[in-house]
């Protein structure tokens, strides 16, 4: 309990020390009553805050001398200022500071226009874990834009000049807070105070804020903090249209590519199997994205969709890695004339790695943080608390490894082509080889590295340009697969021509049969008329 009553002058230091140590007993009481309702926790916290501020102010007001006095513990820091005389100047600002937090208050507010007074500034080191973002309600906040996902992003601080309630001050007081987390472009800081049961921002506003600190100006004294909220970003309609049209086109191309890899017997090999599995994973991922990314209700279904997208995209990137590895081994074998490693590739690695590794990653991620799947707006991975790294980590590794494979492959092919006859290097296939080499960057997922440049540190219009480039290059990945592995493949084109000829012959045969049957029908109808005529004649 906090000592009550007016202390003796020589006991001021002891009283302040007792106050800074009192939080230990309070936190123990709160933890023992963890099963209480939120209203009960808020009520106990409010009573404790009032007692601390009142006792610290009484101790500061009754100090025998003026000046500042500071006491600190592992729970809180208290700095008090006692003024025994009148203010030196008309607009004198006094500053109190506890570690990185500070309060700037006009001297006349402390003295009340008289010749003496006291002010208390308190910084709580761990109170934020008790009165956290769950005590935030939009109904108690005055907002000029749509905000969501509120969380406490600073230490809690208190300031008082002896006023029992949130008294209106003649001049506003400024508080400086340092952020617990970096505030990015899609986040916004709010200055709030503790209003008995909830956080409110009435009478407080932000006068400066950057990624690391926020300065608040308030017209009353109380217990304050900074909230961090997510700004509801507006979707770019053009970018959305490109995404849906591109994914729809990729779905069609992936479906045709998968049919080709399954039915075209002349190209059946390890490469075709890799292309087929990649096409299947991308097809399912795109289909689930188009149909389920915004199905946020019911919540369980949204989590399942988010987990499914996590797995399918990771599986797609794993197959991209296997594509890059197989390409590297194949090209390397051109130099060393050794085909054993490529021959064993399918049996040893393909299916266990392609489908097993993503399953392990998703299972571990879901076990560690089952709440990491699904948000209020999209059925995707929650970016809070670093859970998005369960996707970005493996994807980054695949992109880096495939980029290394790609560069080594180009280097080997360069040496290989330079050793050929000059006339051979001038043939028209060189252009096709160059095109396929560039397209391979997109097929191996390297274009996804553009996503790392969409960080909030990148400003407009560069960020929008990168966003468009990222979207266009990646939603059309199914088109690239169909073009490079099917349309531009001579064997596949020959098979397409054979299929078209068979279809054409079948169509002609069906037409011939139909026309023949029609002719026979007409002949029968005509012949059926002759007996009638003969009978009439005989009559």
NORNORJO-V989820 format. One record per residue. N is the residue number from 1. SS is DSSP state (alpha for helix, beta for strand, coil for the rest). Layout:
BEGIN
n=N ss=SS
n=N ss=SS
END
This chain:
BEGIN
n=1 ss=coil
n=2 ss=coil
n=3 ss=coil
n=4 ss=coil
n=5 ss=coil
n=6 ss=coil
n=7 ss=coil
n=8 ss=coil
n=9 ss=alpha
n=10 ss=alpha
n=11 ss=alpha
n=12 ss=alpha
n=13 ss=alpha
n=14 ss=alpha
n=15 ss=alpha
n=16 ss=alpha
n=17 ss=alpha
n=18 ss=alpha
n=19 ss=alpha
n=20 ss=alpha
n=21 ss=alpha
n=22 ss=coil
n=23 ss=alpha
n=24 ss=alpha
n=25 ss=alpha
n=26 ss=alpha
n=27 ss=alpha
n=28 ss=alpha
n=29 ss=alpha
n=30 ss=alpha
n=31 ss=alpha
n=32 ss=alpha
n=33 ss=coil
n=34 ss=coil
n=35 ss=coil
n=36 ss=coil
n=37 ss=coil
n=38 ss=alpha
n=39 ss=alpha
n=40 ss=alpha
n=41 ss=alpha
n=42 ss=alpha
n=43 ss=alpha
n=44 ss=alpha
n=45 ss=alpha
n=46 ss=alpha
n=47 ss=alpha
n=48 ss=alpha
n=49 ss=alpha
n=50 ss=alpha
n=51 ss=alpha
n=52 ss=alpha
n=53 ss=alpha
n=54 ss=alpha
n=55 ss=alpha
n=56 ss=alpha
n=57 ss=alpha
n=58 ss=alpha
n=59 ss=alpha
n=60 ss=alpha
n=61 ss=alpha
n=62 ss=coil
n=63 ss=coil
n=64 ss=coil
n=65 ss=coil
n=66 ss=coil
n=67 ss=beta
n=68 ss=beta
n=69 ss=beta
n=70 ss=beta
n=71 ss=beta
n=72 ss=beta
n=73 ss=coil
n=74 ss=coil
n=75 ss=coil
n=76 ss=beta
n=77 ss=beta
n=78 ss=beta
n=79 ss=beta
n=80 ss=beta
n=81 ss=beta
n=82 ss=beta
n=83 ss=beta
n=84 ss=coil
n=85 ss=coil
n=86 ss=coil
n=87 ss=coil
n=88 ss=coil
n=89 ss=coil
n=90 ss=coil
n=91 ss=coil
n=92 ss=coil
n=93 ss=beta
n=94 ss=beta
n=95 ss=beta
n=96 ss=beta
n=97 ss=beta
n=98 ss=beta
n=99 ss=coil
n=100 ss=coil
n=101 ss=beta
n=102 ss=beta
n=103 ss=beta
n=104 ss=beta
n=105 ss=beta
n=106 ss=beta
n=107 ss=alpha
n=108 ss=alpha
n=109 ss=alpha
n=110 ss=alpha
n=111 ss=alpha
n=112 ss=coil
n=113 ss=coil
n=114 ss=coil
n=115 ss=coil
n=116 ss=coil
n=117 ss=beta
n=118 ss=beta
n=119 ss=beta
n=120 ss=beta
n=121 ss=beta
n=122 ss=beta
n=123 ss=beta
n=124 ss=beta
n=125 ss=coil
n=126 ss=coil
n=127 ss=alpha
n=128 ss=alpha
n=129 ss=alpha
n=130 ss=coil
n=131 ss=coil
n=132 ss=coil
n=133 ss=alpha
n=134 ss=alpha
n=135 ss=alpha
n=136 ss=coil
n=137 ss=coil
n=138 ss=alpha
n=139 ss=alpha
n=140 ss=alpha
n=141 ss=coil
n=142 ss=coil
n=143 ss=coil
n=144 ss=coil
n=145 ss=coil
n=146 ss=coil
n=147 ss=beta
n=148 ss=beta
n=149 ss=beta
n=150 ss=beta
n=151 ss=beta
n=152 ss=beta
n=153 ss=coil
n=154 ss=coil
n=155 ss=coil
n=156 ss=beta
n=157 ss=beta
n=158 ss=beta
n=159 ss=beta
n=160 ss=beta
n=161 ss=coil
n=162 ss=coil
n=163 ss=coil
n=164 ss=coil
n=165 ss=coil
n=166 ss=coil
n=167 ss=coil
n=168 ss=beta
n=169 ss=beta
n=170 ss=beta
n=171 ss=beta
n=172 ss=beta
n=173 ss=beta
n=174 ss=beta
n=175 ss=beta
n=176 ss=beta
n=177 ss=beta
n=178 ss=beta
n=179 ss=coil
n=180 ss=coil
n=181 ss=coil
n=182 ss=coil
n=183 ss=coil
n=184 ss=coil
n=185 ss=coil
n=186 ss=coil
n=187 ss=beta
n=188 ss=beta
n=189 ss=beta
n=190 ss=beta
n=191 ss=beta
n=192 ss=beta
n=193 ss=beta
n=194 ss=beta
n=195 ss=beta
n=196 ss=coil
n=197 ss=coil
n=198 ss=beta
n=199 ss=beta
n=200 ss=beta
n=201 ss=coil
n=202 ss=coil
n=203 ss=coil
n=204 ss=beta
n=205 ss=beta
n=206 ss=beta
n=207 ss=beta
n=208 ss=beta
n=209 ss=beta
n=210 ss=coil
n=211 ss=coil
n=212 ss=coil
n=213 ss=beta
n=214 ss=beta
n=215 ss=beta
n=216 ss=beta
n=217 ss=beta
n=218 ss=beta
n=219 ss=beta
n=220 ss=beta
n=221 ss=coil
n=222 ss=coil
n=223 ss=beta
n=224 ss=beta
n=225 ss=beta
n=226 ss=beta
n=227 ss=beta
n=228 ss=beta
n=229 ss=beta
n=230 ss=beta
n=231 ss=beta
n=232 ss=coil
n=233 ss=coil
n=234 ss=coil
n=235 ss=coil
n=236 ss=coil
n=237 ss=alpha
n=238 ss=alpha
n=239 ss=alpha
n=240 ss=alpha
n=241 ss=alpha
n=242 ss=alpha
n=243 ss=alpha
n=244 ss=alpha
n=245 ss=alpha
n=246 ss=alpha
n=247 ss=alpha
n=248 ss=alpha
n=249 ss=alpha
n=250 ss=alpha
n=251 ss=alpha
n=252 ss=alpha
n=253 ss=alpha
n=254 ss=alpha
n=255 ss=alpha
n=256 ss=alpha
n=257 ss=alpha
n=258 ss=alpha
n=259 ss=alpha
n=260 ss=alpha
n=261 ss=alpha
n=262 ss=alpha
n=263 ss=alpha
n=264 ss=coil
n=265 ss=alpha
n=266 ss=alpha
n=267 ss=alpha
n=268 ss=coil
n=269 ss=coil
n=270 ss=alpha
n=271 ss=alpha
n=272 ss=alpha
n=273 ss=alpha
n=274 ss=alpha
n=275 ss=alpha
n=276 ss=alpha
n=277 ss=alpha
n=278 ss=alpha
n=279 ss=alpha
n=280 ss=alpha
n=281 ss=alpha
n=282 ss=alpha
n=283 ss=alpha
n=284 ss=alpha
n=285 ss=alpha
n=286 ss=alpha
n=287 ss=alpha
n=288 ss=alpha
n=289 ss=alpha
n=290 ss=alpha
n=291 ss=alpha
n=292 ss=alpha
n=293 ss=coil
n=294 ss=coil
n=295 ss=coil
n=296 ss=coil
n=297 ss=coil
n=298 ss=coil
n=299 ss=alpha
n=300 ss=alpha
n=301 ss=alpha
n=302 ss=alpha
n=303 ss=alpha
n=304 ss=alpha
n=305 ss=alpha
n=306 ss=alpha
n=307 ss=alpha
n=308 ss=alpha
n=309 ss=alpha
n=310 ss=alpha
n=311 ss=alpha
n=312 ss=alpha
n=313 ss=alpha
n=314 ss=alpha
n=315 ss=alpha
n=316 ss=alpha
n=317 ss=alpha
n=318 ss=alpha
n=319 ss=alpha
n=320 ss=alpha
n=321 ss=alpha
n=322 ss=alpha
n=323 ss=alpha
n=324 ss=alpha
n=325 ss=alpha
n=326 ss=alpha
n=327 ss=alpha
n=328 ss=alpha
n=329 ss=alpha
n=330 ss=alpha
n=331 ss=alpha
n=332 ss=alpha
n=333 ss=alpha
n=334 ss=alpha
n=335 ss=alpha
n=336 ss=alpha
n=337 ss=coil
n=338 ss=coil
n=339 ss=coil
n=340 ss=alpha
n=341 ss=alpha
n=342 ss=alpha
n=343 ss=alpha
n=344 ss=alpha
n=345 ss=alpha
n=346 ss=alpha
n=347 ss=alpha
n=348 ss=alpha
n=349 ss=alpha
n=350 ss=alpha
n=351 ss=alpha
n=352 ss=alpha
n=353 ss=alpha
n=354 ss=alpha
n=355 ss=alpha
n=356 ss=alpha
n=357 ss=alpha
n=358 ss=alpha
n=359 ss=alpha
n=360 ss=alpha
n=361 ss=alpha
n=362 ss=alpha
n=363 ss=alpha
n=364 ss=alpha
n=365 ss=alpha
n=366 ss=alpha
n=367 ss=alpha
n=368 ss=alpha
n=369 ss=coil
n=370 ss=alpha
n=371 ss=alpha
n=372 ss=alpha
n=373 ss=beta
n=374 ss=coil
n=375 ss=coil
n=376 ss=coil
n=377 ss=coil
n=378 ss=coil
n=379 ss=coil
n=380 ss=coil
n=381 ss=beta
n=382 ss=coil
n=383 ss=coil
n=384 ss=alpha
n=385 ss=alpha
n=386 ss=alpha
n=387 ss=coil
n=388 ss=coil
n=389 ss=alpha
n=390 ss=alpha
n=391 ss=alpha
n=392 ss=alpha
n=393 ss=alpha
n=394 ss=alpha
n=395 ss=alpha
n=396 ss=alpha
n=397 ss=alpha
n=398 ss=alpha
n=399 ss=alpha
n=400 ss=alpha
n=401 ss=alpha
n=402 ss=alpha
n=403 ss=alpha
n=404 ss=alpha
n=405 ss=alpha
n=406 ss=alpha
n=407 ss=alpha
n=408 ss=alpha
n=409 ss=alpha
n=410 ss=alpha
n=411 ss=alpha
n=412 ss=alpha
n=413 ss=alpha
n=414 ss=alpha
n=415 ss=alpha
n=416 ss=alpha
n=417 ss=alpha
n=418 ss=alpha
n=419 ss=coil
n=420 ss=coil
n=421 ss=coil
n=422 ss=alpha
n=423 ss=alpha
n=424 ss=alpha
n=425 ss=alpha
n=426 ss=coil
n=427 ss=coil
n=428 ss=coil
n=429 ss=alpha
n=430 ss=alpha
n=431 ss=alpha
n=432 ss=alpha
n=433 ss=alpha
n=434 ss=alpha
n=435 ss=alpha
n=436 ss=alpha
n=437 ss=alpha
n=438 ss=alpha
n=439 ss=alpha
n=440 ss=alpha
n=441 ss=alpha
n=442 ss=alpha
n=443 ss=alpha
n=444 ss=coil
n=445 ss=coil
n=446 ss=alpha
n=447 ss=alpha
n=448 ss=alpha
n=449 ss=alpha
n=450 ss=alpha
n=451 ss=alpha
n=452 ss=alpha
n=453 ss=alpha
n=454 ss=coil
n=455 ss=coil
n=456 ss=coil
n=457 ss=coil
n=458 ss=coil
n=459 ss=coil
n=460 ss=coil
n=461 ss=coil
n=462 ss=alpha
n=463 ss=alpha
n=464 ss=alpha
n=465 ss=alpha
n=466 ss=alpha
n=467 ss=alpha
n=468 ss=alpha
n=469 ss=alpha
n=470 ss=alpha
n=471 ss=alpha
n=472 ss=alpha
n=473 ss=alpha
n=474 ss=alpha
n=475 ss=alpha
n=476 ss=coil
n=477 ss=alpha
n=478 ss=alpha
n=479 ss=alpha
n=480 ss=alpha
n=481 ss=alpha
n=482 ss=alpha
n=483 ss=alpha
n=484 ss=alpha
n=485 ss=alpha
n=486 ss=alpha
n=487 ss=alpha
n=488 ss=coil
n=489 ss=coil
n=490 ss=alpha
n=491 ss=alpha
n=492 ss=alpha
n=493 ss=alpha
n=494 ss=alpha
n=495 ss=alpha
n=496 ss=alpha
n=497 ss=alpha
n=498 ss=alpha
n=499 ss=alpha
n=500 ss=alpha
n=501 ss=alpha
n=502 ss=alpha
n=503 ss=alpha
n=504 ss=alpha
n=505 ss=alpha
n=506 ss=alpha
n=507 ss=alpha
n=508 ss=alpha
n=509 ss=alpha
n=510 ss=alpha
n=511 ss=alpha
n=512 ss=alpha
n=513 ss=alpha
n=514 ss=alpha
n=515 ss=alpha
n=516 ss=alpha
n=517 ss=alpha
n=518 ss=alpha
n=519 ss=alpha
n=520 ss=alpha
n=521 ss=alpha
n=522 ss=alpha
n=523 ss=alpha
n=524 ss=alpha
n=525 ss=alpha
n=526 ss=alpha
n=527 ss=alpha
n=528 ss=alpha
n=529 ss=alpha
n=530 ss=alpha
n=531 ss=alpha
n=532 ss=alpha
n=533 ss=alpha
n=534 ss=alpha
n=535 ss=alpha
n=536 ss=alpha
n=537 ss=alpha
n=538 ss=alpha
n=539 ss=coil
END
